[in-house]
Amino acid sequence: MRVEEGFQPVPFLEDNPYISDPVLPSLLRRILPPSVFEEIEPDLERLGTDVLTTVRAMGSGNRVAPPRLIQYDQWGRRIDELETSEGWRNLRAFSQKEGIPGIFYERKYREHSRTYGFAKMVIMVGDSHEIFCPLSMTDGSARVIELLGSKEMKEEILPRLISRDPTFAFTSGQWMTERPGGSDVSQTETVATPTGRINTFGPTYTLDGFKWFSSATDSHMSVALARTGSIKDGSRGLSLFLVPLRLPFPQSPSDPIPPSTSNNILVHRLKNKIGTHTLPTAELSLESAEAYLIGNPNQGIKNISPVLNITRLWSAIASVGGLRKCLAIATAYAKVRSINGGTRLLRDAPLHVSQLD
């Protein structure tokens, strides 16, 4: 028998992820003011169509692939170049153009702006290949700078973290986890040493240490915890810093990209994770990396809390969006899969339908 002969699986087609969602439209109609709902719903319907076409095409086939670390050039010099796939970069740019996370800070709909932005995330997340991980940390970092950053940080860095222009926008990581303590940051070994210099963005320090788990390693900057007090002080001796990935910082979009090692940050290896393969997560050493203090010294845990709270929200929304995608696939498949010798469709089987409900 030729492969083209015999039974052939019937392709299924998913419906618009916003319009077909059994909960999202009615939920938004209930919790949003009518004027806001009427204004944003056409945009959500449009985004649902774009997910089926543009977004899905960006992430299909081999367009999205795991990142690759090139540590040395042909002359044996340390370069630590991180290569990410075209699809990954395009998905990030698409999300930024959609206003993620910019919508949250434009605040066109005031307190309802986050609802609007997270509704977009629910629609997209099933096809976004974890791009919302770096964008969630970018959101958290933007909020930290909005609350605690120096005047210059608010003027120069914040607009780039929330920009809709991918050629201008920054993404940010957050570096907390270290080898001694994991999630117990009281064991942080990274030490911050004041240089005595005042940078444009505030007091300048050098950081020396090892960050065990740094997601969004391809970002432009990170917020990081480092020790300004004694190890005996535990978490009370930690401060929060803005760490540029490259120097000089910030660069204009038209400037040449500085070398990856220009701020004395070395990428030792990428994590071989069970999931999230396209997301570059690495082990980093900081060897007198330049950094700028955010907020008051020795209040790092308090100051980084907005990042933790915001990324937890993103994580919860991503879970809901992932379940939406699973339900959409199961529902679409039930419309084309025949059972009982081809006499009925799976969607007409009460037992199956009850499981989807």
Order of alpha helices (4+ residues) and beta strands (2+ residues): alpha-alpha-beta-beta-alpha-alpha-alpha-alpha-alpha-alpha-beta-beta-beta-beta-beta-beta-beta-alpha-beta-beta-alpha
